[in-house]
Amino acid sequence: MRINPSHTVGKIAVSSSGAAAVFERYHLDYCVHGGETLRAACLQARLPLEEITDELEKVDERPMSWYMKKRNWDLESMADLIDYIVHIHHDYSRCETRLIDRMLEEAVEELGDKNPTLATVQEYFLKMAEEQIDHMRLEEEKAFPYLIQAERALRRKDPVPHPFRDYDLFQHPLRVLEWDYGLLGREWNDINRLTHYFELSSSQKEYLGHLYDAMKRLEFDTRHHIHLEDILLKKAVGSGLLDEVKLGVIRKGGVG
């Protein structure tokens, strides 16, 4: 695995199944300070960047066949589920969002006069995409690294770190796993309504078929993504990492 020192330590920790162990050997905090770049973290800790980068690059990557295998995620570790979410859903979401952004821009420019609804679809999509990208970044820099760190401590029977114990519901990093379900669902529902659930006449398919197909794929992937993060939240509660009362308040929309 090639390591970019400009990537955050949180992102590196959740992108490689063995990176957390490397960081822990060097006492590098990839949880609370998961948003720091590897270069900045090494500089602050006075650690050799090249040595740590070399160690991280020697960590074996999982084969693609591992990600393609059907699994019962209720029985898998949080670290494995996070690995799957990041590699299968986060990477896909970022790639597909960029593609749809370009396709929408071209469609509005070429067909916007005849189909003014496209501009509204573009507005909804860009707003939703911005929220989704920010959500994934926060997961990779805070929530996911913490869950990996805590799970590793539990397996070693060490005291579980609680760096966010005093955070209120609005600030708690695990709250990002909630996805702002209601907001996301409303935005997709608005897009579905505007596009008539991505239905096109035979004459429209030539111009908008690829765009609508891409949006349908992303919506399907997003809903599966949300389902997996719901499983992850339940695992966090089962491990004692998130109080069930807090989870219940979040689920009822008390902080959404």
C-alpha positions in Angstrom: 0.0 0.0 0.0 1.4 3.3 -1.1 1.3 5.9 1.7 0.9 9.6 1.1 2.3 11.6 4.1 -0.3 14.3 3.2 -3.1 11.9 4.1 -4.5 12.1 7.6 -3.5 9.5 10.1 -7.2 8.7 10.7 -7.7 8.0 7.0 -4.6 5.8 6.9 -5.8 3.9 10.0 -9.1 3.0 8.5 -7.8 2.3 5.0 -5.3 -0.4 6.0 -6.1 -3.2 8.4 -2.6 -3.2 9.9 -2.0 0.6 10.1 -3.5 1.0 13.6 -0.9 -1.5 15.1 1.9 0.5 13.5 0.6 3.8 15.0 0.2 2.3 18.4 3.8 1.0 18.4 4.9 4.5 17.9 2.3 6.0 20.3 0.9 8.1 17.4 -2.7 9.2 18.2 -4.9 8.3 15.2 -8.1 8.9 17.0 -8.6 12.3 18.7 -6.0 13.8 16.3 -7.1 11.7 13.3 -7.4 14.8 11.2 -3.7 15.6 11.3 -1.6 14.5 8.3 1.0 11.8 8.8 3.7 14.3 8.2 2.5 16.7 10.8 1.9 14.0 13.4 5.4 12.6 13.0 6.9 16.1 13.2 5.0 16.9 16.3 5.9 13.6 18.0 9.5 13.9 16.7 9.3 10.6 14.9 11.1 9.6 11.7 8.5 10.0 8.9 10.4 7.8 6.4 10.7 4.9 8.9 7.0 5.0 9.8 6.0 5.4 6.1 8.1 2.3 5.2 6.4 0.3 7.9 3.0 1.3 6.8 3.7 0.4 3.2 4.8 -3.1 4.3 1.4 -3.8 5.8 -0.3 -6.4 3.6 -3.4 -5.3 1.8 -6.5 -7.5 1.7 -7.2 -9.1 -1.7 -10.3 -7.9 -3.6 -11.8 -11.3 -3.1 -12.2 -10.5 0.6 -14.5 -7.6 -0.2 -16.5 -9.6 -2.7 -17.3 -12.4 -0.2 -20.8 -12.3 1.3 -20.7 -11.8 5.0 -22.9 -11.7 8.1 -21.7 -8.3 9.4 -23.4 -8.9 12.8 -20.8 -11.5 13.4 -17.7 -9.6 12.1 -15.5 -7.2 13.9 -16.0 -3.4 13.8 -12.6 -3.1 12.2 -13.5 -5.4 9.4 -16.8 -3.7 8.8 -15.1 -0.3 8.8 -12.6 -1.6 6.3 -15.4 -2.7 4.0 -17.4 0.5 4.4 -14.4 2.7 3.5 -13.1 0.6 0.5 -16.5 -0.3 -1.0 -18.8 2.5 -0.1 -16.7 5.6 0.6 -14.4 5.1 -2.4 -17.4 4.4 -4.7 -19.4 7.4 -3.3 -16.5 9.8 -3.9 -15.9 8.5 -7.5 -19.6 8.4 -8.5 -20.4 11.8 -7.0 -17.7 13.4 -9.1 -19.0 11.7 -12.2 -22.6 12.7 -11.5 -21.5 16.3 -10.8 -19.9 16.5 -14.2 -22.9 14.8 -16.0 -25.4 17.2 -14.3 -23.4 20.2 -15.2 -23.3 19.1 -18.9 -27.0 18.2 -18.8 -28.0 21.6 -17.3 -25.9 23.5 -19.9 -27.2 21.6 -22.9 -30.8 20.8 -21.9 -31.6 23.3 -19.1 -33.7 25.6 -21.3 -36.0 22.8 -22.3 -36.0 21.1 -19.0 -35.6 23.6 -16.1 -36.2 20.9 -13.5 -32.6 19.7 -14.2 -31.2 22.8 -12.4 -33.3 22.0 -9.3 -32.1 18.4 -9.4 -28.5 19.7 -9.6 -29.1 22.0 -6.7 -30.4 19.2 -4.5 -27.7 16.8 -5.5 -24.8 19.1 -4.9 -26.1 20.0 -1.5 -26.5 16.4 -0.6 -23.2 15.4 -2.1 -21.4 18.1 -0.1 -22.9 16.8 3.2 -22.1 13.2 2.3 -18.4 14.0 1.5 -18.1 15.9 4.7 -19.8 13.1 6.6 -17.3 10.5 5.3 -14.3 12.7 6.1 -15.5 13.0 9.7 -16.0 9.3 9.9 -12.5 8.6 8.6 -10.8 11.2 10.8 -12.7 10.7 14.1 -15.4 8.1 14.5 -13.9 5.1 12.7 -10.3 5.5 14.2 -11.9 5.6 17.7 -13.9 2.4 17.1 -10.8 0.6 15.8 -8.7 1.8 18.8 -11.4 0.9 21.3 -12.0 -2.5 19.8 -8.3 -3.3 19.9 -8.1 -2.3 23.6 -11.1 -4.6 24.3 -9.4 -7.5 22.6 -6.2 -7.0 24.7 -8.4 -6.6 27.8 -6.9 -3.2 28.3 -8.8 -0.2 29.6 -11.0 1.2 26.8 -10.1 4.8 25.9 -12.9 7.3 26.2 -11.5 10.5 24.8 -14.9 11.8 24.0 -16.6 10.9 27.2 -17.4 14.5 28.1 -18.7 15.5 24.7 -22.3 16.4 24.5 -24.6 14.8 21.9 -24.0 17.5 19.4 -20.3 17.0 19.4 -19.9 13.3 20.0 -17.9 11.8 17.0 -20.1 8.7 16.9 -23.0 10.9 16.2 -21.7 11.3 12.6 -22.6 7.6 12.1 -26.2 8.7 12.3 -25.9 10.1 8.8 -28.6 12.7 9.4 -31.0 10.0 8.1 -34.0 12.3 7.9 -32.3 15.0 5.9 -30.6 12.5 3.5 -33.9 10.7 2.9 -35.8 13.9 2.2 -33.2 15.0 -0.3 -33.3 11.7 -2.2 -37.1 11.7 -2.0 -37.1 15.2 -3.5 -34.8 14.1 -6.4 -37.0 11.0 -7.0 -40.0 13.2 -7.2 -38.4 15.7 -9.6 -37.1 12.9 -11.9 -40.3 10.9 -11.6 -38.2 8.2 -9.9 -35.7 8.3 -12.7 -38.3 7.3 -15.4 -37.5 8.6 -18.9 -39.4 8.5 -22.2 -37.7 6.7 -25.0 -36.6 10.1 -26.5 -35.1 11.3 -23.2 -33.1 8.2 -22.6 -30.6 9.2 -25.3 -29.7 12.4 -23.4 -30.3 11.6 -19.8 -30.2 7.8 -19.5 -26.6 7.5 -18.3 -27.1 10.3 -15.8 -30.2 8.8 -14.3 -28.7 5.3 -14.2 -25.7 6.7 -12.3 -27.9 8.5 -9.8 -30.0 5.4 -9.2 -26.8 3.4 -8.5 -25.6 6.0 -6.1 -28.9 6.1 -4.2 -29.0 2.3 -3.9 -25.4 2.2 -2.7 -26.1 5.1 -0.2 -29.0 3.2 1.4 -26.9 0.1 1.8 -24.1 2.2 3.2 -26.5 3.6 5.8 -27.6 0.1 6.7 -24.1 -1.0 7.4 -23.4 2.0 9.6 -26.6 1.2 11.6 -25.0 -2.2 12.3 -21.8 -0.5 13.3 -23.6 1.7 15.7 -25.3 -1.3 17.3 -21.9 -2.9 17.7 -20.6 0.2 19.4 -23.5 0.0 21.9 -22.9 -3.7 22.4 -19.2 -3.0 23.2 -20.1 -0.3 25.7 -18.7 2.5 23.6 -21.9 4.4 23.3 -24.6 4.7 25.9 -27.9 3.3 24.7 -29.7 6.3 26.1 -27.7 8.6 23.9 -28.3 6.3 20.9 -32.0 6.4 21.7 -32.0 10.2 21.8 -30.2 10.3 18.5 -32.5 7.7 16.9 -35.6 9.8 17.9 -34.1 12.8 16.2 -33.4 14.7 19.4 -30.2 16.0 18.2 -30.8 15.8 14.4 
